[in-house]
């Protein structure tokens, strides 16, 4: 049997291990990927940084059947279990790398993405909002708070959730639509409205739909329709929002939604509206970006899995940054990724040539 698939990740968390911690467990169910064991290496100035390696049964997970979404879900579930077990925050220091053994001493290392994304400096046009913000109504301050959280989010889903809460706060405080809606026939040819209860004659107290409250804020009907649909999927706990191609709808809407809500709230503080091309690089959601590097080991040697050369990580980060700036179509993105692969090939061969006795990569690479 091939060597286990190794998943390596670095994170910071304020937990420790005690002598009475059970180190073995037997799972009676059959998960999709069976995990053999975990290894932890502790470090950092205060001993709160860890490198963890999970070894997965190679009969369950191979380089050929590995899907990016499933690899990412494995990482997220594992980190979530750690956080819930100790009830402490777990902050990622790397996105994680899977290492697969192929044939003839070859290996494939797949990085789930760059950890750090840098952006050019953005000038602040005015400091007046820092003064005016304290005079704004509490609801407007709350909307600004959730916009701030959306800007800080590095996961598209979390950004969308904060934008959705911001939109709800705006709807509750700024809408001029009636608070209650009359029942109406859903047939456009009819559209009959029942204004009062036919039995007692009382007015209705049925809350008006969120769509009605936001029509004056999100004036683009297509954007409003997509936002309401995704908001309902996410807030009502629909798994379809997290599976298949559905998650791609969220980053596709975030930029437009962020622009509309930011301009609406900013106007309350006397700020000028901005255009889509003025949103800084770090506030764009792009496609999930991973990269695989293939390399071969001399006979009898084993690689140190999970660590890509610094040059490869830098190229991956720069590729992600370039794609964020580009605004290209999906086909154009794929074409640009092929060019990135060529750059990776050059760096890979250069690394091997500079260190002929090392176990560094010296093959081809690609992206998924």
Residue frames as qw, qx, qy, qz and C-alpha x, y, z in Angstrom:
[[0.000, 0.888, 0.460, 0.000, 0.00, 0.00, 0.00],
 [0.349, 0.629, -0.045, 0.693, 1.17, 3.53, -0.69],
 [0.263, -0.064, -0.495, 0.826, 2.24, 5.89, 2.04],
 [0.004, -0.724, -0.631, 0.278, -0.64, 7.65, 3.81],
 [0.187, 0.731, 0.229, 0.615, -1.79, 10.96, 2.40],
 [0.441, -0.350, -0.408, 0.718, -0.40, 13.63, 4.70],
 [0.005, -0.855, -0.296, -0.427, -2.19, 16.85, 5.46],
 [0.534, -0.199, -0.309, 0.761, -0.08, 19.50, 7.17],
 [0.055, -0.831, -0.277, -0.479, -1.30, 22.79, 8.59],
 [0.366, 0.007, -0.447, 0.816, -0.02, 25.46, 10.98],
 [0.308, -0.742, -0.391, -0.450, -2.30, 27.30, 13.41],
 [0.092, 0.279, -0.534, 0.793, -2.29, 29.28, 16.66],
 [0.636, -0.505, -0.427, -0.398, -4.53, 28.23, 19.55],
 [0.175, -0.562, 0.564, -0.580, -4.37, 28.61, 23.36],
 [0.925, -0.251, 0.022, -0.284, -4.69, 24.95, 24.29],
 [0.006, 0.607, -0.789, 0.094, -2.31, 22.32, 25.56],
 [0.799, 0.004, -0.578, -0.168, -1.95, 18.60, 26.14],
 [0.525, -0.580, 0.473, -0.405, -2.11, 16.94, 29.55],
 [0.030, -0.336, 0.942, -0.001, -0.71, 13.52, 30.54],
 [0.430, 0.209, 0.816, -0.324, -4.21, 12.07, 30.94],
 [0.518, 0.483, -0.183, -0.682, -5.26, 13.00, 27.39],
 [0.836, 0.138, 0.530, -0.014, -6.44, 9.82, 25.58],
 [0.008, -0.588, 0.567, 0.577, -4.16, 9.21, 22.62],
 [0.004, -0.020, -0.921, -0.388, -6.13, 6.43, 20.92],
 [0.556, 0.276, 0.338, -0.707, -9.69, 6.15, 19.73],
 [0.222, 0.103, 0.911, 0.331, -11.61, 3.68, 17.62],
 [0.439, 0.243, -0.069, -0.862, -14.26, 4.89, 15.19],
 [0.483, 0.167, 0.853, -0.107, -17.03, 2.36, 14.66],
 [0.567, 0.727, 0.230, -0.313, -18.53, 4.25, 11.72],
 [0.685, 0.114, 0.428, 0.579, -16.94, 4.45, 8.29],
 [0.088, 0.813, 0.006, -0.576, -16.09, 8.03, 7.34],
 [0.705, 0.708, -0.010, -0.048, -15.38, 8.89, 3.75],
 [0.477, 0.633, -0.501, 0.347, -11.69, 9.42, 4.57],
 [0.848, -0.472, -0.212, 0.117, -10.21, 7.28, 7.36],
 [0.054, 0.860, -0.394, 0.318, -7.58, 9.08, 9.43],
 [0.795, 0.036, -0.535, 0.285, -4.75, 6.93, 10.82],
 [0.574, -0.503, -0.343, 0.548, -3.31, 9.40, 13.30],
 [0.081, 0.965, 0.042, 0.247, -2.47, 13.01, 14.14],
 [0.701, -0.110, -0.203, 0.675, 0.89, 14.49, 15.05],
 [0.095, -0.979, -0.143, -0.109, 1.33, 17.84, 16.78],
 [0.641, 0.084, -0.167, 0.744, 4.48, 19.95, 16.98],
 [0.239, -0.907, -0.316, 0.142, 4.34, 22.86, 19.39],
 [0.549, 0.151, 0.028, 0.822, 6.22, 26.13, 18.90],
 [0.062, -0.831, -0.232, -0.501, 5.97, 29.90, 19.02],
 [0.129, 0.493, -0.459, 0.727, 7.20, 32.29, 21.69],
 [0.500, -0.284, 0.440, -0.690, 4.38, 31.41, 24.08],
 [0.155, -0.060, 0.986, -0.018, 3.95, 27.82, 22.97],
 [0.508, 0.453, 0.501, -0.534, 0.59, 28.54, 21.35],
 [0.525, 0.561, -0.397, -0.502, 1.55, 27.79, 17.75],
 [0.732, -0.083, 0.675, -0.049, 1.18, 24.28, 16.38],
 [0.397, 0.382, -0.651, -0.522, 1.96, 22.33, 13.27],
 [0.720, 0.007, 0.598, -0.352, -0.39, 19.40, 12.86],
 [0.263, 0.300, -0.793, -0.460, -0.06, 16.48, 10.47],
 [0.776, 0.084, 0.428, -0.456, -2.99, 14.17, 9.77],
 [0.022, -0.275, 0.888, 0.369, -2.32, 10.89, 7.94],
 [0.717, 0.258, 0.147, -0.631, -5.20, 9.69, 5.75],
 [0.717, 0.041, 0.691, 0.082, -5.77, 6.23, 4.31],
 [0.046, 0.408, -0.537, -0.737, -4.53, 6.36, 0.66],
 [0.103, 0.270, 0.923, 0.253, -7.27, 3.92, -0.33],
 [0.074, 0.751, 0.592, -0.285, -9.85, 6.59, 0.51],
 [0.131, 0.942, -0.003, -0.309, -8.14, 9.70, -0.86],
 [0.725, 0.066, 0.372, 0.575, -5.96, 9.89, -3.95],
 [0.130, -0.388, 0.196, 0.891, -4.59, 12.69, -6.04],
 [0.033, -0.179, -0.726, -0.663, -6.96, 11.71, -8.84],
 [0.260, -0.620, -0.711, -0.207, -10.19, 11.76, -6.85],
 [0.301, -0.451, -0.384, 0.748, -9.31, 14.74, -4.65],
 [0.107, 0.772, 0.414, 0.470, -11.63, 17.70, -5.19],
 [0.207, 0.358, -0.277, 0.867, -10.67, 21.13, -3.93],
 [0.517, -0.501, -0.046, -0.692, -14.00, 21.63, -2.13],
 [0.901, -0.318, -0.290, -0.049, -13.60, 18.30, -0.30],
 [0.651, 0.121, -0.364, 0.655, -10.00, 19.04, 0.68],
 [0.050, -0.428, 0.164, -0.887, -11.07, 22.41, 2.00],
 [0.712, -0.459, -0.170, -0.504, -14.02, 20.86, 3.86],
 [0.854, -0.146, -0.415, 0.276, -11.69, 18.33, 5.51],
 [0.383, 0.221, -0.329, 0.835, -9.47, 21.14, 6.76],
 [0.306, -0.441, 0.026, -0.844, -12.38, 23.25, 7.99],
 [0.822, -0.391, -0.302, -0.284, -14.05, 20.34, 9.80],
 [0.772, -0.052, -0.430, 0.466, -10.80, 19.30, 11.47],
 [0.196, 0.263, -0.273, 0.904, -10.07, 22.84, 12.68],
 [0.517, -0.446, -0.123, -0.720, -13.68, 23.27, 13.82],
 [0.854, -0.312, -0.415, -0.014, -13.45, 20.07, 15.87],
 [0.565, 0.051, -0.408, 0.715, -10.30, 21.35, 17.58],
 [0.091, -0.349, 0.105, -0.927, -11.95, 24.68, 18.38],
 [0.686, -0.412, -0.222, -0.557, -15.10, 23.06, 19.75],
 [0.807, -0.157, -0.525, 0.221, -13.22, 20.46, 21.77],
 [0.482, -0.126, -0.387, 0.776, -11.25, 23.05, 23.76],
 [0.025, -0.900, -0.435, 0.002, -13.75, 25.91, 23.23],
 [0.345, -0.637, 0.167, 0.669, -10.96, 28.25, 22.12],
 [0.512, 0.795, -0.096, -0.310, -10.25, 30.22, 18.94],
 [0.755, -0.092, 0.484, 0.433, -8.07, 28.49, 16.36],
 [0.273, 0.869, -0.121, -0.394, -6.38, 30.94, 13.99],
 [0.901, 0.305, 0.188, 0.244, -4.88, 29.55, 10.80],
 [0.271, -0.748, 0.371, 0.479, -1.25, 30.36, 10.06],
 [0.006, -0.254, 0.774, 0.580, -1.35, 28.45, 6.76],
 [0.692, 0.148, -0.141, -0.693, -4.09, 27.22, 4.45],
 [0.807, -0.132, 0.558, -0.139, -2.84, 23.64, 4.54],
 [0.355, 0.544, -0.668, -0.364, -1.02, 21.28, 2.15],
 [0.936, -0.002, 0.291, -0.197, -1.92, 17.73, 1.11],
 [0.063, 0.601, -0.754, -0.259, 0.90, 15.42, -0.01],
 [0.933, 0.166, 0.150, -0.281, 0.07, 12.36, -2.13],
 [0.394, -0.392, 0.764, 0.329, 2.42, 9.54, -3.07],
 [0.708, 0.497, -0.194, -0.463, 2.16, 8.71, -6.76],
 [0.985, 0.094, 0.092, 0.112, 4.12, 6.01, -8.62],
 [0.763, 0.375, -0.099, 0.517, 7.87, 5.53, -9.11],
 [0.525, -0.284, -0.280, 0.752, 8.87, 7.64, -6.13],
 [0.046, 0.397, 0.227, 0.888, 6.86, 10.64, -7.29],
 [0.125, -0.507, -0.655, 0.546, 4.82, 12.87, -5.01],
 [0.016, 0.614, 0.381, 0.691, 2.22, 15.57, -5.46],
 [0.219, -0.356, -0.510, 0.751, 1.89, 18.43, -2.97],
 [0.024, -0.649, -0.527, -0.548, -1.34, 20.43, -3.23],
 [0.137, -0.124, -0.387, 0.904, -1.54, 23.76, -1.46],
 [0.054, 0.692, 0.718, -0.057, -5.03, 25.03, -0.60],
 [0.177, 0.899, 0.227, 0.331, -3.97, 28.58, -1.32],
 [0.376, 0.402, -0.322, 0.770, -1.75, 31.47, -0.25],
 [0.403, -0.546, -0.604, 0.418, -2.00, 32.58, 3.37],
 [0.163, -0.607, -0.127, 0.768, -1.14, 36.22, 2.94],
 [0.397, 0.671, 0.465, 0.419, -2.68, 38.56, 0.40],
 [0.299, -0.447, -0.077, 0.839, -1.09, 41.98, 0.09],
 [0.308, 0.814, 0.462, 0.169, -2.58, 45.05, -1.56],
 [0.364, 0.385, -0.015, 0.848, -1.25, 48.42, -2.66],
 [0.130, -0.339, -0.480, 0.798, -1.70, 51.28, -0.20],
 [0.021, 0.690, 0.601, 0.403, -5.02, 53.13, -0.53],
 [0.122, 0.184, -0.228, 0.948, -5.15, 56.84, 0.37],
 [0.061, -0.608, -0.711, 0.348, -7.82, 58.00, 2.83],
 [0.196, 0.599, 0.370, 0.682, -9.75, 60.83, 1.11],
 [0.236, -0.636, 0.074, -0.730, -10.95, 62.51, 4.31],
 [0.281, -0.044, -0.818, 0.501, -10.98, 62.16, 8.08],
 [0.367, -0.227, 0.045, -0.901, -14.29, 64.01, 8.46],
 [0.741, -0.231, -0.519, -0.358, -16.20, 60.75, 8.87],
 [0.519, -0.047, -0.699, 0.490, -14.27, 60.02, 12.07],
 [0.069, 0.024, 0.376, -0.924, -15.98, 63.05, 13.61],
 [0.553, -0.041, -0.214, -0.804, -19.39, 62.73, 11.99],
 [0.542, -0.053, -0.831, -0.115, -19.68, 59.05, 12.86],
 [0.175, -0.146, -0.758, 0.611, -20.31, 59.79, 16.54],
 [0.336, 0.202, 0.202, -0.898, -23.36, 61.89, 15.70],
 [0.441, 0.024, -0.700, -0.561, -24.95, 59.25, 13.47],
 [0.796, -0.264, 0.071, -0.539, -28.02, 57.34, 14.67],
 [0.549, -0.392, 0.731, -0.097, -27.26, 54.06, 16.39],
 [0.854, 0.330, 0.394, -0.083, -28.72, 52.02, 13.51],
 [0.555, 0.802, -0.215, 0.051, -26.35, 53.69, 11.04],
 [0.159, -0.707, 0.675, -0.140, -23.42, 53.02, 13.36],
 [0.753, -0.101, 0.635, -0.140, -24.50, 49.39, 13.56],
 [0.803, 0.580, 0.133, -0.032, -24.66, 49.14, 9.77],
 [0.279, 0.837, -0.458, 0.106, -21.15, 50.61, 9.56],
 [0.499, -0.505, 0.688, -0.152, -19.95, 48.03, 12.11],
 [0.837, 0.144, 0.526, -0.036, -21.15, 45.10, 10.02],
 [0.618, 0.777, -0.117, 0.039, -19.63, 46.67, 6.90],
 [0.088, -0.773, 0.616, -0.123, -16.34, 46.77, 8.80],
 [0.682, -0.221, 0.689, -0.110, -16.69, 43.09, 9.69],
 [0.825, 0.505, 0.249, -0.042, -17.45, 42.28, 6.05],
 [0.384, 0.851, -0.349, 0.078, -14.32, 44.11, 4.92],
 [0.306, -0.625, 0.702, -0.154, -12.26, 42.18, 7.48],
 [0.889, 0.022, 0.420, -0.182, -13.63, 38.78, 6.47],
 [0.019, 0.540, -0.736, -0.407, -11.27, 36.61, 4.45],
 [0.240, 0.173, 0.949, 0.111, -13.88, 33.95, 3.63],
 [0.181, -0.188, -0.466, -0.846, -16.57, 34.84, 1.04],
 [0.432, -0.516, -0.722, -0.160, -19.35, 33.21, 3.07],
 [0.393, -0.524, -0.451, 0.606, -18.48, 35.20, 6.21],
 [0.084, -0.113, 0.152, 0.978, -18.29, 38.39, 4.17],
 [0.287, -0.344, -0.622, -0.642, -21.73, 37.70, 2.72],
 [0.439, -0.558, -0.685, 0.162, -23.24, 37.01, 6.16],
 [0.280, -0.446, -0.254, 0.811, -21.98, 40.34, 7.50],
 [0.068, -0.014, -0.372, -0.926, -23.23, 42.16, 4.41],
 [0.352, -0.443, -0.740, -0.364, -26.62, 40.49, 4.82],
 [0.383, -0.589, -0.557, 0.443, -26.85, 41.62, 8.45],
 [0.159, -0.262, 0.042, 0.951, -25.85, 45.12, 7.37],
 [0.195, -0.216, -0.584, -0.758, -28.64, 45.09, 4.77],
 [0.398, -0.550, -0.734, -0.029, -31.14, 43.92, 7.39],
 [0.310, -0.495, -0.353, 0.731, -30.15, 46.75, 9.75],
 [0.004, 0.099, -0.279, -0.955, -30.58, 49.26, 6.92],
 [0.290, -0.360, -0.727, -0.508, -33.96, 47.78, 6.01],
 [0.389, -0.575, -0.675, 0.250, -35.21, 48.00, 9.59],
 [0.279, -0.567, -0.230, 0.740, -34.13, 51.61, 10.08],
 [0.040, -0.334, 0.307, 0.890, -34.32, 53.28, 6.67],
 [0.071, 0.300, 0.847, 0.433, -37.17, 51.63, 4.80],
 [0.326, 0.100, 0.099, -0.935, -40.27, 53.66, 3.92],
 [0.450, -0.126, -0.778, -0.419, -42.23, 50.56, 2.95],
 [0.689, -0.467, -0.013, -0.555, -45.22, 49.62, 5.14],
 [0.226, -0.441, 0.816, -0.298, -44.28, 47.50, 8.13],
 [0.562, 0.141, 0.779, -0.240, -47.13, 45.12, 7.38],
 [0.175, 0.169, -0.679, -0.693, -48.21, 43.63, 4.06],
 [0.736, 0.151, 0.242, -0.614, -51.66, 42.59, 2.92],
 [0.584, 0.011, 0.796, 0.158, -52.08, 39.04, 1.60],
 [0.426, 0.589, -0.250, -0.639, -52.14, 39.10, -2.18],
 [0.924, 0.271, 0.257, -0.084, -52.92, 36.54, -4.85],
 [0.494, -0.462, 0.547, 0.494, -49.73, 35.22, -6.43],
 [0.557, 0.470, 0.591, 0.346, -51.27, 35.14, -9.90],
 [0.201, -0.225, 0.133, 0.944, -50.05, 38.27, -11.74],
 [0.120, -0.347, -0.625, -0.689, -53.24, 38.25, -13.80],
 [0.433, -0.692, -0.570, -0.090, -55.26, 38.54, -10.59],
 [0.327, 0.282, -0.330, 0.839, -53.22, 40.26, -7.89],
 [0.471, -0.698, -0.336, -0.421, -56.23, 40.57, -5.58],
 [0.225, 0.290, -0.595, 0.715, -55.31, 42.04, -2.17],
 [0.538, -0.604, -0.582, -0.081, -57.15, 41.17, 1.02],
 [0.094, 0.632, -0.249, 0.727, -56.84, 44.30, 3.15],
 [0.427, -0.407, 0.490, -0.641, -58.53, 43.04, 6.31],
 [0.122, -0.006, 0.982, -0.145, -59.49, 39.81, 7.98],
 [0.364, -0.230, -0.582, -0.690, -62.77, 38.73, 6.37],
 [0.489, -0.444, -0.749, 0.057, -64.10, 37.46, 9.71],
 [0.392, -0.655, -0.420, 0.491, -63.29, 40.16, 12.29],
 [0.262, 0.920, 0.187, 0.224, -62.30, 43.07, 10.04],
 [0.494, -0.773, 0.186, 0.351, -58.96, 43.71, 11.76],
 [0.404, 0.817, -0.397, -0.109, -55.92, 44.95, 9.83],
 [0.951, 0.103, -0.214, 0.199, -53.17, 42.48, 9.07],
 [0.331, -0.851, 0.405, 0.048, -49.86, 42.42, 10.95],
 [0.935, 0.152, 0.196, 0.254, -47.91, 40.34, 8.45],
 [0.357, -0.672, 0.282, 0.584, -44.33, 41.68, 8.18],
 [0.574, 0.772, -0.134, -0.237, -43.42, 43.11, 4.81],
 [0.939, 0.128, 0.062, 0.312, -40.86, 41.05, 2.91],
 [0.516, -0.554, 0.197, 0.623, -37.22, 42.14, 3.10],
 [0.445, 0.297, 0.523, 0.663, -37.24, 42.65, -0.66],
 [0.009, 0.863, 0.417, 0.286, -39.81, 45.44, -0.30],
 [0.431, -0.862, -0.034, 0.266, -37.74, 47.20, 2.36],
 [0.556, -0.407, 0.393, 0.609, -34.54, 47.10, 0.29],
 [0.549, 0.616, 0.469, 0.313, -35.91, 48.21, -3.07],
 [0.075, 0.994, 0.014, 0.078, -34.89, 51.79, -2.36],
 [0.453, -0.729, 0.467, 0.211, -31.36, 50.73, -1.37],
 [0.412, -0.157, 0.794, 0.419, -30.51, 47.97, -3.87],
 [0.497, 0.553, 0.046, -0.667, -32.04, 49.39, -7.01],
 [0.305, 0.355, -0.794, -0.388, -30.56, 46.78, -9.36],
 [0.843, -0.093, 0.069, -0.525, -33.40, 44.22, -9.53],
 [0.851, 0.236, -0.467, 0.038, -31.14, 41.35, -10.60],
 [0.277, 0.372, -0.661, 0.590, -28.74, 42.03, -7.71],
 [0.487, -0.269, 0.387, -0.735, -31.61, 42.30, -5.24],
 [0.913, 0.023, -0.159, -0.374, -33.16, 39.04, -6.45],
 [0.738, 0.268, -0.567, 0.250, -29.87, 37.16, -6.17],
 [0.025, 0.386, -0.598, 0.702, -29.16, 38.63, -2.74],
 [0.686, -0.211, 0.237, -0.655, -32.58, 37.64, -1.37],
 [0.927, 0.115, -0.312, -0.175, -32.22, 34.11, -2.79],
 [0.593, 0.304, -0.607, 0.432, -28.75, 33.60, -1.30],
 [0.207, -0.385, 0.478, -0.762, -29.71, 35.22, 1.98],
 [0.832, -0.164, 0.057, -0.526, -32.63, 32.81, 2.35],
 [0.877, 0.186, -0.439, 0.063, -30.43, 29.81, 1.53],
 [0.403, 0.345, -0.598, 0.601, -27.74, 30.77, 4.03],
 [0.268, -0.310, 0.437, -0.801, -29.90, 32.08, 6.87],
 [0.848, -0.111, 0.028, -0.517, -32.38, 29.22, 6.64],
 [0.534, -0.443, 0.719, -0.037, -29.57, 26.68, 6.92],
 [0.885, 0.420, 0.044, -0.195, -29.88, 25.17, 3.46],
 [0.695, -0.357, 0.496, 0.378, -26.95, 22.85, 2.74],
 [0.663, 0.573, 0.367, 0.311, -27.35, 23.59, -0.97],
 [0.070, 0.991, -0.096, 0.055, -25.75, 26.98, -0.28],
 [0.383, -0.731, 0.558, 0.091, -22.54, 25.20, 0.71],
 [0.707, -0.037, 0.683, 0.179, -22.39, 22.34, -1.80],
 [0.629, 0.514, 0.497, 0.303, -21.66, 21.93, -5.50],
 [0.373, 0.382, 0.204, 0.821, -21.49, 25.13, -7.53],
 [0.251, -0.862, -0.419, -0.138, -23.71, 27.09, -5.14],
 [0.527, -0.649, -0.087, 0.542, -20.86, 28.61, -3.08],
 [0.433, 0.093, 0.330, 0.833, -19.53, 30.32, -6.22],
 [0.023, -0.771, -0.476, -0.423, -22.68, 32.47, -6.28],
 [0.464, -0.809, -0.233, 0.276, -21.59, 34.13, -3.05],
 [0.456, -0.407, 0.208, 0.763, -18.23, 35.60, -4.16],
 [0.265, 0.382, 0.568, 0.680, -19.88, 36.57, -7.44],
 [0.165, -0.822, -0.445, -0.315, -22.32, 38.85, -5.59],
 [0.569, -0.581, -0.289, 0.505, -20.17, 40.15, -2.74],
 [0.368, -0.053, 0.130, 0.919, -18.39, 42.93, -4.60],
 [0.119, -0.471, -0.447, -0.751, -21.59, 44.46, -6.04],
 [0.525, -0.690, -0.493, -0.071, -23.40, 44.11, -2.72],
 [0.571, -0.412, -0.200, 0.681, -20.50, 45.64, -0.80],
 [0.225, 0.166, 0.233, 0.932, -20.40, 48.59, -3.20],
 [0.281, -0.601, -0.478, -0.576, -24.12, 49.36, -2.86],
 [0.610, -0.675, -0.403, 0.101, -24.26, 49.06, 0.92],
 [0.555, -0.241, -0.104, 0.789, -21.03, 50.97, 1.45],
 [0.107, 0.292, 0.255, 0.916, -22.21, 53.90, -0.65],
 [0.417, -0.666, -0.472, -0.399, -25.59, 53.98, 1.10],
 [0.653, -0.623, -0.298, 0.311, -24.07, 53.98, 4.60],
 [0.530, -0.060, 0.027, 0.846, -21.18, 56.28, 3.61],
 [0.003, 0.579, 0.337, 0.742, -23.64, 58.92, 2.44],
 [0.530, -0.763, -0.363, -0.067, -24.90, 59.17, 6.02],
 [0.638, -0.547, -0.013, 0.542, -21.40, 60.26, 7.05],
 [0.175, 0.917, -0.095, -0.346, -20.89, 62.71, 4.20],
 [0.471, -0.334, 0.676, 0.458, -18.53, 60.46, 2.24],
 [0.455, 0.474, -0.385, -0.648, -18.49, 60.48, -1.53],
 [0.942, 0.140, 0.237, -0.190, -19.71, 57.38, -3.40],
 [0.239, -0.525, 0.731, 0.364, -17.09, 55.11, -4.95],
 [0.730, 0.382, -0.363, -0.435, -17.06, 53.09, -8.15],
 [0.993, -0.094, 0.056, -0.039, -16.52, 49.35, -8.43],
 [0.773, 0.419, -0.224, 0.420, -12.99, 49.80, -9.78],
 [0.021, -0.721, 0.375, -0.582, -12.10, 51.85, -6.69],
 [0.863, -0.459, 0.092, -0.192, -12.69, 48.98, -4.27],
 [0.087, -0.711, 0.697, 0.020, -9.20, 47.95, -3.11],
 [0.525, 0.291, -0.783, -0.163, -7.78, 44.60, -4.07],
 [0.050, 0.106, -0.901, 0.418, -8.13, 43.05, -0.63],
 [0.463, 0.204, 0.487, -0.712, -11.90, 43.49, -0.73],
 [0.651, 0.298, -0.422, -0.556, -12.56, 41.28, -3.73],
 [0.756, -0.130, 0.622, -0.156, -13.61, 37.66, -3.60],
 [0.412, 0.507, -0.627, -0.425, -12.08, 35.48, -6.31],
 [0.905, 0.046, -0.367, -0.210, -12.22, 31.86, -7.29],
 [0.800, -0.517, 0.299, 0.054, -10.68, 29.31, -4.95],
 [0.486, 0.744, -0.458, 0.024, -7.04, 29.07, -5.93],
 [0.817, -0.419, 0.390, 0.073, -4.94, 25.99, -5.30],
 [0.458, 0.712, -0.516, -0.129, -1.76, 24.73, -6.86],
 [0.961, -0.187, 0.199, 0.039, -0.15, 21.32, -7.12],
 [0.132, 0.775, -0.609, -0.103, 3.58, 20.68, -7.42],
 [0.997, 0.055, -0.035, -0.028, 4.89, 17.33, -8.65],
 [0.027, 0.779, -0.623, 0.071, 8.35, 16.11, -7.65],
 [0.933, 0.078, -0.352, 0.008, 10.39, 12.93, -7.48],
 [0.526, -0.745, 0.401, -0.093, 12.53, 11.63, -4.63],
 [0.318, 0.513, -0.797, -0.020, 15.78, 9.67, -4.92],
 [0.784, -0.146, -0.590, -0.129, 15.40, 5.99, -4.08],
 [0.618, -0.226, -0.607, 0.446, 15.19, 5.34, -0.35],
 [0.112, -0.024, -0.282, 0.953, 14.48, 8.95, 0.61],
 [0.045, -0.702, -0.710, 0.023, 11.25, 10.42, 1.87],
 [0.125, 0.577, 0.109, 0.799, 10.15, 14.01, 1.41],
 [0.058, -0.291, -0.568, 0.767, 9.26, 16.40, 4.15],
 [0.069, 0.558, 0.711, 0.422, 5.67, 16.82, 3.03],
 [0.153, -0.843, -0.500, 0.123, 3.52, 19.87, 3.24],
 [0.258, -0.759, 0.080, 0.592, 6.20, 22.48, 2.66],
 [0.640, 0.684, 0.223, 0.270, 6.44, 24.16, -0.71],
 [0.561, 0.009, -0.015, 0.828, 9.59, 26.15, -1.49],
 [0.053, -0.629, -0.275, 0.725, 9.30, 29.83, -0.65],
 [0.025, 0.226, -0.481, -0.847, 9.55, 30.74, -4.35],
 [0.143, -0.323, -0.855, -0.380, 6.49, 28.63, -5.15],
 [0.154, -0.661, -0.638, 0.365, 4.43, 30.12, -2.31],
 [0.067, -0.520, 0.033, 0.851, 5.42, 33.63, -3.46],
 [0.084, 0.027, -0.668, -0.739, 4.41, 32.86, -7.04],
 [0.154, -0.494, -0.852, -0.085, 1.09, 31.44, -5.85],
 [0.125, -0.670, -0.417, 0.602, 0.41, 34.58, -3.82],
 [0.005, -0.403, 0.285, 0.870, 1.34, 36.87, -6.72],
 [0.073, -0.189, -0.826, -0.527, -0.84, 34.84, -9.09],
 [0.130, -0.640, -0.738, 0.168, -3.84, 35.25, -6.78],
 [0.100, -0.641, -0.149, 0.746, -3.17, 38.97, -6.49],
 [0.008, -0.191, 0.552, 0.812, -2.87, 39.38, -10.26],
 [0.101, -0.380, -0.858, -0.329, -6.14, 37.54, -10.82],
 [0.117, -0.682, -0.574, 0.438, -7.90, 39.72, -8.28],
 [0.048, -0.550, 0.103, 0.827, -6.79, 42.83, -10.13],
 [0.127, -0.038, 0.738, 0.662, -7.71, 41.50, -13.54],
 [0.538, 0.347, 0.312, -0.702, -11.51, 41.10, -13.46],
 [0.208, 0.268, -0.790, -0.510, -11.14, 38.40, -16.13],
 [0.840, -0.021, -0.166, -0.516, -13.70, 35.87, -17.25],
 [0.855, -0.306, 0.411, -0.081, -13.43, 32.24, -16.12],
 [0.883, 0.397, 0.098, 0.232, -11.83, 31.21, -19.43],
 [0.308, 0.820, -0.277, 0.395, -9.33, 34.04, -19.21],
 [0.538, -0.678, 0.436, -0.247, -8.52, 33.08, -15.62],
 [0.951, -0.040, 0.296, 0.082, -7.74, 29.52, -16.73],
 [0.690, 0.630, -0.055, 0.351, -5.48, 30.87, -19.46],
 [0.047, -0.842, 0.374, -0.387, -3.66, 33.05, -16.93],
 [0.777, -0.472, 0.394, -0.135, -3.25, 30.06, -14.62],
 [0.928, 0.272, 0.100, 0.233, -1.56, 28.12, -17.43],
 [0.375, 0.767, -0.249, 0.456, 0.92, 30.98, -17.69],
 [0.470, -0.716, 0.397, -0.331, 1.42, 30.80, -13.92],
 [0.967, -0.114, 0.224, 0.040, 2.18, 27.09, -14.30],
 [0.722, 0.560, -0.115, 0.390, 4.93, 27.97, -16.76],
 [0.028, -0.795, 0.376, -0.476, 6.43, 30.33, -14.16],
 [0.780, -0.469, 0.351, -0.221, 6.18, 27.61, -11.52],
 [0.958, 0.214, 0.040, 0.185, 7.93, 25.16, -13.86],
 [0.445, 0.708, -0.280, 0.472, 10.78, 27.60, -14.29],
 [0.340, -0.703, 0.428, -0.455, 11.10, 28.13, -10.53],
 [0.943, -0.218, 0.212, -0.135, 10.86, 24.39, -9.90],
 [0.875, 0.348, -0.075, 0.329, 13.66, 23.53, -12.30],
 [0.196, 0.764, -0.324, 0.522, 15.71, 26.46, -10.98],
 [0.625, -0.611, 0.344, -0.344, 15.31, 25.22, -7.40],
 [0.983, -0.046, 0.163, 0.069, 16.43, 21.72, -8.37],
 [0.695, 0.565, -0.141, 0.421, 19.38, 23.03, -10.37],
 [0.040, -0.783, 0.354, -0.509, 20.56, 25.25, -7.54],
 [0.521, -0.450, 0.627, -0.365, 20.28, 22.43, -4.98],
 [0.629, 0.272, -0.660, -0.309, 21.14, 19.19, -6.83],
 [0.316, 0.064, -0.902, 0.288, 21.49, 17.16, -3.61],
 [0.349, -0.005, 0.463, -0.815, 18.26, 18.41, -2.02],
 [0.191, 0.331, 0.924, 0.006, 14.89, 16.74, -2.05],
 [0.266, 0.468, 0.114, -0.835, 13.25, 19.78, -3.60],
 [0.714, 0.512, 0.432, -0.205, 10.83, 19.46, -6.49],
 [0.127, -0.463, 0.584, 0.655, 12.22, 19.01, -9.98],
 [0.300, 0.330, 0.855, 0.264, 9.24, 18.18, -12.13],
 [0.077, -0.404, -0.429, -0.804, 6.20, 19.80, -13.61],
 [0.062, 0.287, 0.632, -0.717, 3.37, 21.53, -11.80],
 [0.123, -0.422, -0.644, -0.626, -0.21, 22.42, -12.38],
 [0.263, -0.062, 0.371, -0.889, -3.30, 23.94, -10.85],
 [0.070, -0.384, -0.919, -0.053, -6.69, 22.58, -9.91]]
